[in-house]
Amino acid sequence: MNQRPLCNNALVNLTDRTVDFIETGDELLRSFVGGRGLNMHYLYKYLKPGADPLSPDNVLLLGTGLLTGTLSPNSGRHSVTCKSPESGIIGDANIGGFLGPEMRYAGIDRLIILGKADRPVYLYLEDGKVEIRDAGPYWGLTCSQTDARFKHDLGSDIEVETIGPAGENLVRYACTRYGVKNAAGRCGTGTVWGSKNLKAVVARGNQPLPAADPEGLFDKYIELRDYLRESKVIQILGRVGTPLLYDVSNYLGAIRTHNSQQTVFFDTLNAEEVHKYVNKMLGCSGCVVHCRHRNTLGGEGPEYTTEVLIGANIGVADTGQVIELNNLANELGLDVSSLGTYIAWAIELYEKGYISDKETGGPLRFGDYEMSRKLIEDIAYRRGFGDTLAEGSLLVDKYGQETADFLMAIKGLPQSDPHDVRYLKAFALGNATSSRGSDHLRSRPTLEILDLPAQLTRRIYGQPVDPNPTSYNTKAVVVTFSETIFAVVDCMGICKFVCHGFNSPRNLNYDHFRELTELATGLKFSKEELVQVGRRVIDQERLINYQEKGITRKDDTLPARYFDEPMPSARAKGSRIDRQKFDEMLDHYYELHGWDKEGMLPQERIDELNRLKQLT
């Protein structure tokens, strides 16, 4: 059995430069498991209601999952959580690589970071200790420069997560980076690091995690590794990565193009075209997929999200140019989903006359690579019009509420999904209800487009579902199932690419998580208990969002363009979201969650979460 606590948290106060340690108790561990779940609990516990996200009162958490760093497939993930400076609600992002496992090997499962340092610092983790060290020599460096400098100074056996210039300059959609591709990309998590003068977290792990049943865990890993490698989707991901999805979406006519005014783009961004620029496929800790590209232009990527958001969405079609923009955004530490959405929105603002050359310094045009490259740099360093665009969705107040109709954002967060959701109704519902804003990774119901047999879908969802992706019927069932298991995956610290329902109906499910958890930690969960963990995490996030911004039904909606403008091209031509039928989907979704018609939690759940709030 484990000789160390299952969850050892370091409570770091940057203002006072103090570090204390608290162990998560058994009830909390079973209620939230780890990763995203425990991060949400501690955010609720320590965040002062109404705190300015860029003030010392914000809380920043790095939390590993219960299985992070264990001998479990794809267990390299951890969650970065705060109040978002971009949206004003929960800010939460999941990141791969090797930093999460290294934290655990260094004896730390979670960092709860309070206050603000008076000068740039980094946190150094080793042998169960956390040191607050001077980061002056690293401030101002790009992400890869920071990683290289740390490894030069401290040794190559460390792992580093850092912010780039965008985080230092408080661009509201800055991210953190592990290496030059893995990112805690969404919600401005890197901005909060910058607001606290935190440049990086550095870990050196000297001890592997003990397992409750080492031999059994090893045997289970080999079994699941071989099982996952049989998956056709995983095999393709390992060869060409996520750009494989571009071809399918473009065929449907569902690619976000020219700020979602168009939905078909050039074949220059097809997977095989992107793959011409790839010299190696890479993986994260424990990975059996290897979906990451090392590109020939000096970086990693692009992912499908990147090639659409800072390619098709801003009208740049040249493969090499899109990869150059990808590499630049990664180096500067910018969330590509928000970045590409805001640039496309700004171009449409310019076309519609809301902004002029006087403000922008020159024309904004779709397809203008040089303009886009300069604007990305100006955003990161807050120069000229880039300084304005660095404020993100807060600019709706500046340019007028009607401009929100064509800003592809929900709850203040731009849409991360490269798909145009007017065609895929479950995707539309999932984006509208996602706890962190317009986002597909909270509930991405990919099984909707696989045309699975009814007998299989009934077994997956527990009831018959309508297989037509354009239908509104039973989509609440699909979204609720997806968001629940994905929440559990985030609590475990496992990559969604090997999760049941994300890309395939046959990957790791609740039973696999139960088996791995018992073998790794000795803890026993039933399937229903894990389902309830997922539901509890979703409810906790809903309660925080209500506390911080009064989030209710009025906010679970879509940009007006998706309701009012039919899709223009290909098989998806004519598709849009019907408002009445959308409302009916929302009613069913709330019913499945036990929420009222306004999307409010029942009082007994609020009482439960407030009782748990008192626990450590």
C-alpha positions as CSV (number, residue, x, y, z in Angstrom):
1,M,0.0,0.0,0.0
2,N,1.0,3.7,-0.4
3,Q,3.4,5.0,2.2
4,R,2.7,8.6,1.3
5,P,-0.6,10.5,1.5
6,L,-2.9,10.0,-1.5
7,C,-3.3,13.7,-1.9
8,N,-0.6,16.1,-0.4
9,N,-1.4,19.7,-1.1
10,A,1.0,22.6,-0.8
11,L,-0.6,25.9,0.3
12,V,1.6,28.6,-1.1
13,N,1.2,32.2,-0.1
14,L,3.2,34.3,-2.5
15,T,2.6,37.5,-0.6
16,D,3.9,36.2,2.7
17,R,6.4,33.7,1.0
18,T,5.1,30.9,3.1
19,V,4.4,27.3,2.3
20,D,2.1,25.0,4.4
21,F,1.0,21.5,3.7
22,I,-2.5,20.0,4.0
23,E,-3.7,16.4,3.3
24,T,-7.0,15.9,1.6
25,G,-9.2,13.9,3.9
26,D,-11.0,10.6,2.9
27,E,-14.4,12.1,2.4
28,L,-13.2,14.8,0.1
29,L,-11.0,12.4,-1.8
30,R,-14.0,10.1,-2.4
31,S,-16.3,13.1,-3.2
32,F,-14.0,14.7,-5.8
33,V,-11.2,12.2,-6.5
34,G,-8.5,14.6,-7.7
35,G,-7.5,16.8,-10.6
36,R,-10.3,19.0,-11.8
37,G,-12.6,17.8,-9.1
38,L,-10.5,18.7,-6.1
39,N,-9.3,21.9,-7.8
40,M,-12.9,23.0,-8.0
41,H,-13.5,22.2,-4.3
42,Y,-10.4,24.2,-3.2
43,L,-11.3,27.1,-5.6
44,Y,-14.7,27.2,-3.9
45,K,-13.1,27.0,-0.5
46,Y,-10.4,29.7,-0.9
47,L,-11.8,32.1,-3.5
48,K,-13.3,35.3,-2.1
49,P,-16.7,35.8,-3.8
50,G,-16.5,38.6,-6.4
51,A,-12.7,38.7,-6.4
52,D,-11.0,40.5,-9.3
53,P,-9.4,37.7,-11.3
54,L,-6.2,39.8,-11.7
55,S,-5.9,40.7,-8.0
56,P,-4.0,38.8,-5.3
57,D,-7.4,37.5,-4.1
58,N,-7.7,35.1,-7.0
59,V,-6.7,31.5,-6.3
60,L,-4.5,29.5,-8.6
61,L,-4.4,25.7,-8.5
62,L,-2.3,23.1,-10.2
63,G,-3.8,19.7,-9.4
64,T,-2.8,16.3,-10.5
65,G,-5.3,13.5,-11.0
66,L,-5.6,10.4,-8.8
67,L,-3.9,8.3,-11.5
68,T,-1.5,11.0,-12.8
69,G,2.0,9.5,-13.0
70,T,0.9,6.0,-12.2
71,L,1.4,3.0,-14.5
72,S,-2.0,3.8,-16.2
73,P,-2.3,4.6,-19.9
74,N,-2.0,8.2,-20.8
75,S,-1.8,9.4,-17.2
76,G,0.2,12.5,-17.9
77,R,-2.5,15.1,-17.2
78,H,-3.1,17.8,-14.6
79,S,-5.5,20.7,-14.2
80,V,-4.8,24.4,-13.9
81,T,-7.7,26.3,-12.2
82,C,-8.6,29.8,-11.2
83,K,-11.2,32.5,-11.7
84,S,-10.9,33.4,-15.3
85,P,-9.7,37.0,-16.2
86,E,-11.3,36.4,-19.6
87,S,-14.8,35.4,-18.7
88,G,-15.1,36.2,-15.0
89,I,-16.3,32.6,-14.2
90,I,-14.3,29.4,-13.6
91,G,-11.1,29.2,-15.4
92,D,-9.9,25.7,-15.8
93,A,-7.6,24.0,-18.3
94,N,-6.2,20.5,-18.6
95,I,-2.6,20.0,-19.7
96,G,-0.5,17.0,-20.7
97,G,3.3,16.5,-21.0
98,F,5.4,15.5,-18.0
99,L,5.0,18.2,-15.4
100,G,2.0,16.6,-13.6
101,P,3.7,13.2,-13.0
102,E,7.0,15.0,-12.0
103,M,5.1,17.0,-9.4
104,R,3.9,13.7,-7.9
105,Y,7.3,12.2,-8.0
106,A,8.5,15.3,-6.2
107,G,5.9,14.6,-3.4
108,I,3.4,17.2,-4.3
109,D,-0.1,16.5,-5.7
110,R,-1.5,19.9,-5.7
111,L,-0.4,23.5,-5.5
112,I,-2.9,26.0,-4.0
113,I,-1.4,29.4,-4.7
114,L,-2.6,32.5,-2.9
115,G,-1.5,36.2,-3.0
116,K,1.0,37.9,-5.2
117,A,4.8,38.0,-5.2
118,D,6.4,41.4,-5.1
119,R,8.7,40.4,-8.0
120,P,9.0,37.6,-10.5
121,V,9.3,34.1,-8.9
122,Y,9.1,30.5,-9.8
123,L,8.2,27.5,-7.6
124,Y,10.7,24.7,-7.2
125,L,9.4,21.3,-6.1
126,E,11.6,18.4,-4.9
127,D,11.5,15.8,-2.1
128,G,8.2,17.0,-0.7
129,K,9.3,20.6,-0.5
130,V,8.2,23.8,-2.3
131,E,10.6,26.7,-2.6
132,I,9.8,30.2,-3.8
133,R,12.7,31.3,-5.9
134,D,13.7,34.4,-7.9
135,A,12.6,34.3,-11.6
136,G,14.1,37.6,-12.6
137,P,16.6,36.0,-15.1
138,Y,13.7,34.2,-16.8
139,W,11.2,37.1,-17.1
140,G,10.7,38.2,-20.6
141,L,11.7,35.0,-22.2
142,T,9.5,33.0,-24.6
143,C,8.2,29.6,-23.6
144,S,10.9,27.5,-25.2
145,Q,13.6,30.0,-24.1
146,T,12.4,29.7,-20.5
147,D,12.5,25.9,-20.7
148,A,15.9,25.8,-22.1
149,R,17.3,28.3,-19.6
150,F,15.9,26.4,-16.7
151,K,17.4,23.2,-17.9
152,H,20.7,24.8,-18.5
153,D,20.7,26.3,-15.0
154,L,19.2,23.5,-13.0
155,G,19.9,20.3,-15.0
156,S,18.1,18.4,-17.7
157,D,16.3,16.1,-15.2
158,I,13.6,18.7,-14.4
159,E,10.2,19.4,-15.9
160,V,9.0,23.0,-16.4
161,E,5.6,24.6,-17.0
162,T,5.8,28.3,-17.8
163,I,4.1,31.4,-19.1
164,G,5.4,33.4,-22.1
165,P,5.3,37.2,-22.8
166,A,1.5,37.1,-23.2
167,G,1.1,36.0,-19.6
168,E,3.6,38.4,-18.3
169,N,1.8,41.3,-20.1
170,L,-1.6,40.1,-18.7
171,V,-3.2,39.4,-22.1
172,R,-6.6,38.0,-20.8
173,Y,-6.3,34.8,-22.8
174,A,-2.7,33.9,-22.1
175,C,-2.0,30.2,-21.4
176,T,0.7,28.2,-19.7
177,R,3.0,25.8,-21.6
178,Y,4.8,22.6,-21.0
179,G,7.4,22.5,-23.8
180,V,6.1,24.4,-26.8
181,K,2.9,22.6,-27.5
182,N,1.2,21.2,-24.4
183,A,-0.9,24.0,-22.9
184,A,-3.3,24.8,-20.1
185,G,-4.8,26.7,-23.0
186,R,-8.2,28.0,-22.0
187,C,-9.7,30.8,-19.8
188,G,-6.5,32.9,-19.3
189,T,-4.9,30.7,-16.8
190,G,-1.5,32.0,-17.8
191,T,-2.7,35.6,-17.2
192,V,-3.4,34.7,-13.6
193,W,0.2,33.4,-13.3
194,G,1.4,36.7,-14.7
195,S,-0.8,38.7,-12.3
196,K,0.8,36.8,-9.4
197,N,4.4,37.4,-10.8
198,L,4.7,33.6,-11.2
199,K,6.8,32.7,-14.2
200,A,7.1,28.9,-13.9
201,V,6.7,25.8,-11.8
202,V,9.7,23.5,-11.9
203,A,9.7,20.0,-10.5
204,R,12.4,17.4,-10.0
205,G,11.0,14.0,-8.9
206,N,13.2,11.5,-7.3
207,Q,10.7,8.8,-6.1
208,P,8.2,6.8,-8.2
209,L,4.7,6.5,-6.8
210,P,4.1,3.3,-4.8
211,A,1.2,1.2,-6.0
212,A,-1.2,-0.9,-3.9
213,D,-0.7,-3.9,-6.3
214,P,2.4,-3.2,-8.4
215,E,2.3,-6.5,-10.3
216,G,-1.4,-6.2,-10.9
217,L,-1.1,-2.6,-12.1
218,F,1.7,-3.6,-14.5
219,D,-0.3,-6.4,-16.0
220,K,-3.4,-4.2,-16.3
221,Y,-1.3,-1.5,-18.1
222,I,0.0,-4.0,-20.6
223,E,-3.5,-5.3,-21.2
224,L,-5.0,-1.9,-21.7
225,R,-2.1,-0.6,-23.8
226,D,-2.5,-3.5,-26.2
227,Y,-6.3,-3.1,-26.2
228,L,-6.0,0.7,-27.0
229,R,-3.5,0.1,-29.8
230,E,-6.2,-2.0,-31.6
231,S,-8.4,1.1,-31.9
232,K,-8.5,2.4,-35.5
233,V,-8.9,6.0,-34.3
234,I,-5.9,5.8,-32.0
235,Q,-3.8,4.3,-34.8
236,I,-4.7,7.2,-37.1
237,L,-4.1,9.8,-34.3
238,G,-0.7,8.3,-33.9
239,R,0.1,8.7,-37.5
240,V,-1.3,12.2,-38.4
241,G,-2.7,13.6,-35.1
242,T,-5.9,15.6,-34.7
243,P,-5.8,17.2,-38.2
244,L,-7.5,14.0,-39.3
245,L,-10.8,15.7,-38.1
246,Y,-10.3,18.6,-40.6
247,D,-11.1,16.4,-43.6
248,V,-14.4,15.1,-42.2
249,S,-15.6,18.5,-41.0
250,N,-14.7,20.2,-44.3
251,Y,-16.6,17.5,-46.2
252,L,-19.7,18.2,-44.1
253,G,-19.3,22.0,-44.7
254,A,-18.9,22.6,-40.9
255,I,-15.5,24.2,-40.7
256,R,-15.5,27.6,-39.0
257,T,-14.2,29.9,-41.7
258,H,-14.1,33.8,-41.9
259,N,-15.5,34.1,-38.4
260,S,-18.2,31.4,-39.1
261,Q,-19.6,33.4,-42.1
262,Q,-18.4,30.5,-44.3
263,T,-18.1,26.8,-43.5
264,V,-15.9,25.3,-46.2
265,F,-12.1,26.0,-46.6
266,F,-9.1,24.8,-48.7
267,D,-7.7,21.3,-48.7
268,T,-4.3,22.8,-47.9
269,L,-5.1,22.1,-44.2
270,N,-6.0,18.5,-44.7
271,A,-4.2,16.0,-42.5
272,E,-1.9,14.7,-45.2
273,E,-0.9,18.3,-46.2
274,V,0.0,19.1,-42.6
275,H,1.8,15.8,-42.3
276,K,4.3,16.9,-45.0
277,Y,5.7,19.3,-42.4
278,V,6.0,16.7,-39.6
279,N,9.3,15.0,-38.8
280,K,8.3,13.1,-35.7
281,M,5.2,12.2,-33.6
282,L,5.5,12.7,-29.9
283,G,3.6,11.6,-26.8
284,C,3.1,12.7,-23.2
285,S,3.8,10.7,-20.0
286,G,2.5,7.1,-20.3
287,C,1.1,7.8,-23.8
288,V,0.0,5.0,-26.1
289,V,-1.3,7.4,-28.8
290,H,1.6,9.8,-29.7
291,C,-0.6,12.5,-31.4
292,R,1.8,15.4,-31.1
293,H,3.6,16.7,-34.2
294,R,7.2,18.0,-34.1
295,N,7.0,20.2,-37.2
296,T,9.9,21.0,-39.5
297,L,9.5,24.8,-38.9
298,G,10.8,24.7,-35.4
299,G,7.9,23.9,-33.1
300,E,5.2,21.4,-32.3
301,G,1.7,21.2,-33.8
302,P,-0.6,22.2,-35.3
303,E,-3.6,20.6,-33.7
304,Y,-6.9,20.5,-35.5
305,T,-8.2,23.4,-33.3
306,T,-5.1,25.5,-34.2
307,E,-5.2,24.9,-38.0
308,V,-8.9,26.0,-38.0
309,L,-8.8,28.8,-35.5
310,I,-5.6,30.6,-36.7
311,G,-6.0,29.2,-40.2
312,A,-9.4,28.8,-41.8
313,N,-11.2,31.1,-39.3
314,I,-8.9,34.0,-40.2
315,G,-8.7,33.0,-43.8
316,V,-5.0,31.9,-44.0
317,A,-4.8,28.8,-46.2
318,D,-1.1,28.3,-46.8
319,T,0.0,25.2,-44.8
320,G,3.4,26.5,-43.9
321,Q,2.0,29.9,-42.9
322,V,-0.5,28.4,-40.5
323,I,2.2,26.3,-38.9
324,E,4.3,29.5,-38.5
325,L,1.4,31.2,-36.8
326,N,1.0,28.1,-34.6
327,N,4.6,28.2,-33.5
328,L,4.5,31.9,-32.8
329,A,1.4,31.6,-30.6
330,N,2.9,28.7,-28.7
331,E,6.2,30.6,-28.1
332,L,4.3,33.7,-26.8
333,G,2.0,31.7,-24.6
334,L,-1.4,32.5,-26.2
335,D,-4.6,30.4,-26.3
336,V,-5.1,29.7,-30.0
337,S,-8.8,29.2,-29.6
338,S,-9.4,32.6,-28.2
339,L,-6.7,34.2,-30.3
340,G,-8.1,33.0,-33.6
341,T,-11.7,33.9,-32.6
342,Y,-10.8,37.5,-31.6
343,I,-8.7,38.2,-34.7
344,A,-11.6,36.9,-36.9
345,W,-14.1,39.0,-34.9
346,A,-11.9,42.1,-35.3
347,I,-11.7,41.6,-39.0
348,E,-15.5,41.5,-39.2
349,L,-15.7,44.5,-36.9
350,Y,-13.5,46.3,-39.4
351,E,-15.5,45.2,-42.4
352,K,-18.8,46.3,-40.7
353,G,-17.3,49.7,-39.7
354,Y,-17.2,49.3,-35.9
355,I,-13.4,50.0,-36.0
356,S,-11.3,51.9,-38.6
357,D,-7.7,52.3,-39.7
358,K,-7.3,55.0,-37.1
359,E,-7.7,52.5,-34.3
360,T,-6.1,49.4,-36.0
361,G,-3.2,51.2,-37.7
362,G,-4.2,49.7,-41.1
363,P,-6.6,47.4,-42.8
364,L,-7.7,44.1,-41.2
365,R,-8.3,41.5,-43.9
366,F,-9.1,37.8,-43.9
367,G,-6.3,35.8,-45.4
368,D,-3.6,38.4,-44.7
369,Y,-0.8,36.4,-43.1
370,E,1.6,39.3,-42.5
371,M,-1.1,41.3,-40.8
372,S,-2.1,38.3,-38.6
373,R,1.5,37.6,-37.6
374,K,2.1,41.2,-36.6
375,L,-1.2,41.3,-34.7
376,I,-0.4,38.2,-32.8
377,E,2.9,39.7,-31.7
378,D,1.3,43.0,-30.8
379,I,-1.3,41.2,-28.7
380,A,1.3,39.4,-26.7
381,Y,3.4,42.5,-26.1
382,R,0.3,44.8,-25.8
383,R,1.4,47.2,-28.6
384,G,-1.0,49.3,-30.7
385,F,-4.3,47.7,-31.6
386,G,-2.9,44.5,-30.1
387,D,-3.2,46.1,-26.7
388,T,-6.9,46.7,-27.3
389,L,-7.5,43.1,-28.6
390,A,-5.7,41.7,-25.6
391,E,-8.8,42.5,-23.6
392,G,-10.8,39.8,-25.4
393,S,-14.5,39.5,-24.9
394,L,-14.5,42.5,-22.5
395,L,-14.4,44.5,-25.8
396,V,-18.1,43.9,-26.3
397,D,-18.7,46.7,-23.8
398,K,-16.5,49.0,-25.9
399,Y,-17.9,48.2,-29.3
400,G,-21.6,47.6,-28.5
401,Q,-23.7,44.7,-27.3
402,E,-24.8,44.0,-30.9
403,T,-21.2,43.0,-31.7
404,A,-21.7,40.0,-29.4
405,D,-24.0,38.5,-32.1
406,F,-21.0,37.7,-34.3
407,L,-18.4,37.1,-31.6
408,M,-18.3,33.3,-31.4
409,A,-18.3,33.1,-27.6
410,I,-20.5,32.0,-24.8
411,K,-20.3,33.2,-21.2
412,G,-17.3,35.4,-22.3
413,L,-15.2,32.5,-23.6
414,P,-14.7,32.1,-27.4
415,Q,-15.6,28.8,-28.9
416,S,-12.8,26.3,-28.9
417,D,-14.6,23.8,-31.1
418,P,-13.4,24.1,-34.7
419,H,-16.8,22.7,-35.9
420,D,-19.6,25.0,-36.7
421,V,-22.3,23.6,-34.3
422,R,-25.3,24.6,-36.3
423,Y,-25.2,21.2,-38.0
424,L,-24.5,19.1,-34.9
425,K,-27.2,19.7,-32.4
426,A,-25.6,17.9,-29.5
427,F,-22.4,19.9,-30.0
428,A,-24.5,23.0,-29.9
429,L,-26.1,22.1,-26.6
430,G,-22.8,21.0,-25.1
431,N,-21.1,24.3,-26.1
432,A,-24.0,26.3,-24.7
433,T,-24.0,24.6,-21.3
434,S,-20.2,24.1,-20.8
435,S,-19.2,25.3,-17.4
436,R,-16.2,27.3,-18.6
437,G,-17.8,28.9,-21.6
438,S,-18.0,27.9,-25.2
439,D,-16.1,24.7,-25.2
440,H,-16.1,21.2,-26.6
441,L,-13.8,19.4,-24.3
442,R,-16.3,19.4,-21.4
443,S,-18.9,17.4,-23.3
444,R,-17.7,16.6,-26.9
445,P,-20.3,14.1,-28.1
446,T,-18.3,12.7,-31.0
447,L,-20.2,9.4,-31.1
448,E,-23.0,11.4,-32.7
449,I,-21.3,11.4,-36.1
450,L,-20.2,7.7,-36.1
451,D,-23.6,6.2,-37.2
452,L,-23.4,3.5,-34.5
453,P,-26.0,0.7,-34.3
454,A,-28.9,1.3,-32.0
455,Q,-28.1,-1.7,-29.8
456,L,-24.6,-0.2,-29.1
457,T,-25.8,3.3,-28.4
458,R,-28.5,2.0,-26.1
459,R,-25.8,0.1,-24.1
460,I,-23.6,3.3,-24.0
461,Y,-26.3,5.8,-22.9
462,G,-28.6,3.5,-21.0
463,Q,-31.6,4.3,-23.2
464,P,-32.4,4.7,-26.9
465,V,-31.1,7.9,-28.5
466,D,-31.8,9.5,-31.9
467,P,-28.7,8.7,-34.1
468,N,-29.4,11.6,-36.4
469,P,-26.8,14.4,-35.5
470,T,-29.1,17.1,-36.9
471,S,-32.0,16.0,-34.7
472,Y,-32.8,17.8,-31.4
473,N,-34.3,14.6,-29.8
474,T,-32.4,13.0,-26.9
475,K,-29.3,15.2,-27.3
476,A,-29.5,16.2,-23.7
477,V,-28.9,12.5,-22.8
478,V,-25.9,12.4,-25.1
479,V,-24.4,15.6,-23.6
480,T,-25.0,14.6,-20.0
481,F,-23.4,11.2,-20.5
482,S,-20.4,12.8,-22.2
483,E,-19.8,15.6,-19.7
484,T,-20.1,13.3,-16.7
485,I,-17.5,10.7,-17.9
486,F,-15.2,13.5,-19.1
487,A,-15.3,15.1,-15.7
488,V,-14.3,11.8,-14.1
489,V,-11.4,11.5,-16.7
490,D,-10.2,14.9,-15.7
491,C,-10.3,13.9,-12.0
492,M,-8.2,10.8,-12.8
493,G,-5.6,12.7,-14.7
494,I,-6.0,10.6,-17.9
495,C,-6.1,11.9,-21.5
496,K,-9.5,12.1,-23.1
497,F,-8.1,10.6,-26.3
498,V,-8.3,7.2,-24.6
499,C,-11.6,7.8,-22.9
500,H,-14.8,6.0,-23.8
501,G,-17.0,8.3,-25.9
502,F,-14.5,10.9,-26.8
503,N,-13.4,9.5,-30.2
504,S,-14.5,5.9,-29.9
505,P,-17.2,3.8,-28.0
506,R,-14.6,1.2,-27.0
507,N,-11.9,3.0,-25.1
508,L,-11.4,3.3,-21.3
509,N,-14.7,3.4,-19.3
510,Y,-15.8,3.6,-15.7
511,D,-14.9,-0.1,-15.1
512,H,-11.4,0.5,-16.3
513,F,-11.0,3.5,-14.1
514,R,-12.3,1.5,-11.1
515,E,-9.8,-1.3,-11.7
516,L,-6.9,1.1,-12.2
517,T,-7.8,3.1,-9.1
518,E,-7.9,0.0,-6.9
519,L,-4.6,-1.4,-8.3
520,A,-2.8,2.0,-8.0
521,T,-4.2,3.3,-4.8
522,G,-6.2,0.6,-3.0
523,L,-9.3,2.8,-3.1
524,K,-12.5,1.0,-4.3
525,F,-15.2,2.8,-6.2
526,S,-18.4,1.4,-7.8
527,K,-19.3,2.6,-11.2
528,E,-22.3,4.6,-9.8
529,E,-20.0,6.3,-7.2
530,L,-17.7,7.5,-10.1
531,V,-20.8,8.7,-12.0
532,Q,-21.8,10.7,-8.9
533,V,-18.3,12.2,-8.7
534,G,-18.7,13.5,-12.2
535,R,-22.1,14.9,-11.5
536,R,-20.9,16.5,-8.2
537,V,-18.0,18.2,-10.1
538,I,-20.4,19.7,-12.7
539,D,-22.7,20.9,-9.9
540,Q,-19.8,22.5,-8.0
541,E,-18.7,24.4,-11.1
542,R,-22.3,25.5,-11.6
543,L,-22.5,26.8,-8.1
544,I,-19.2,28.7,-8.4
545,N,-20.4,30.3,-11.7
546,Y,-23.6,31.4,-10.1
547,Q,-21.6,32.9,-7.1
548,E,-19.2,34.8,-9.4
549,K,-21.5,36.0,-12.2
550,G,-25.0,34.9,-11.6
551,I,-24.9,32.2,-14.4
552,T,-28.3,30.8,-15.1
553,R,-30.4,29.8,-18.1
554,K,-30.0,33.1,-19.8
555,D,-26.3,32.4,-20.2
556,D,-26.7,28.8,-21.5
557,T,-27.2,30.0,-25.1
558,L,-25.4,30.5,-28.4
559,P,-24.2,33.5,-30.5
560,A,-27.1,34.9,-32.5
561,R,-25.4,33.9,-35.8
562,Y,-26.0,30.3,-35.0
563,F,-29.8,30.9,-34.5
564,D,-30.3,33.4,-37.3
565,E,-28.0,32.6,-40.2
566,P,-28.2,29.2,-42.0
567,M,-25.0,27.5,-42.9
568,P,-24.1,28.3,-46.5
569,S,-22.3,25.2,-47.9
570,A,-22.0,21.5,-48.6
571,R,-24.0,18.8,-46.8
572,A,-24.6,21.1,-43.8
573,K,-26.1,23.8,-46.0
574,G,-29.2,25.4,-44.5
575,S,-28.6,24.2,-41.0
576,R,-29.2,26.5,-38.1
577,I,-30.4,26.2,-34.5
578,D,-34.1,26.6,-34.0
579,R,-34.7,28.6,-30.8
580,Q,-37.7,26.7,-29.6
581,K,-36.2,23.3,-30.1
582,F,-33.0,24.5,-28.5
583,D,-35.1,25.6,-25.4
584,E,-36.6,22.1,-25.3
585,M,-33.2,20.5,-25.4
586,L,-32.2,22.8,-22.5
587,D,-35.3,21.9,-20.5
588,H,-34.4,18.2,-20.9
589,Y,-30.8,18.8,-19.9
590,Y,-31.8,20.6,-16.7
591,E,-34.2,17.9,-15.9
592,L,-31.5,15.2,-16.2
593,H,-29.3,17.2,-13.8
594,G,-32.0,17.8,-11.3
595,W,-31.8,21.6,-11.8
596,D,-34.8,23.8,-12.0
597,K,-36.0,25.6,-15.2
598,E,-33.5,28.4,-14.7
599,G,-30.6,26.0,-14.4
600,M,-30.3,26.3,-10.6
601,L,-29.1,23.6,-8.3
602,P,-31.5,22.1,-5.8
603,Q,-31.0,23.3,-2.2
604,E,-29.9,19.9,-1.0
605,R,-27.0,19.9,-3.4
606,I,-26.0,23.4,-2.4
607,D,-26.1,22.3,1.3
608,E,-23.9,19.3,0.5
609,L,-21.3,21.4,-1.3
610,N,-21.2,24.0,1.4
611,R,-20.7,21.3,4.0
612,L,-17.8,19.8,2.0
613,K,-16.4,23.3,1.7
614,Q,-15.6,23.2,5.4
615,L,-13.4,20.2,5.0
616,T,-9.8,20.1,4.0
